[in-house]
């Protein structure tokens, strides 16, 4: 069993992962079965759902996770209501 399959299983199965990621159960099964590539943002969700037991680096080794983990989103600009 590959890391993505283990992560999906550890997260509670395809239906639970689909709800958390906002995708169809079929999409999750395609990721699990290797028919589609797991998008990086969903790899992060799966890692969190597994409480870090299965890391993004294991699921998607070709992604530069060191860079992604070191970057922070830019803060949203202040909006004045006046």
N, C-alpha and C positions, 0 to 999 in steps of 0.2 A: 504494500500500500504506500502511495507516495505522500509527500508532506501536505499537499492540498487536500487529499482525501482524508487524511488523519485530522487535519484542522476542521474540516466540515463535520466530521463525525464528533470530534471533541467539542464543537460549538453547539451540538444538539441536533444535527442533521440538516439536510437541505432546506426543509421548510422554514426552520428557525433562521438559518443564514439568509435565505431569500427575504424574509420579513425585515431583518436587520439592515440588509444592503439595499432594499427597495428594488429588487429584481425578481424575476420569475423563478420558481423552483427548477424549471427546465434549464435556465441559465446556470444555476448552481450545479446541477447535474452535469452540464457540459464542461464546467471547470473541473469538476471531480474526475470526469472520464477522459480529460485531455482533448476534448473536441473543440474547446475554445480556450483562449488565454485568460487567466484570471487578471482583471484590471488591478493595478497597484493599489488604488484607493480601497478596494475590497480586501486586498491582502492585509492592509492595516486593520480593517474591521475584524477580519478573522483572527488576527493575532490578539487583538483585545478580547474577543469572545473566548479565546483559549487562555486568557490571563498570562500571555507570554510563553506558554509551554511550547508552542510552535511559532517560530519567528518568521517574519516576512522573508528574511534571507534564505530560509529553507524552502519556502513556497515559490519564490521568484528570485533565484540566484543571479539573474542577469540584470536586475535593477540596481542602481547605485543607491542603496539604502543609507549609506553613510552620509551622502549629500542630502537626501530627503529628510533624514532625522536631524540634520544640523540646520536646516532652514526653518524659519518661522514665518507664518503668513504676515503680511503687512497689516498694521492696525487700521481699522476703518476710520475714515475722517470724522471729526466731530461735526454734528449737525446743530446749527442754532435754531431755536424755535422762537424767534423773537421778531 
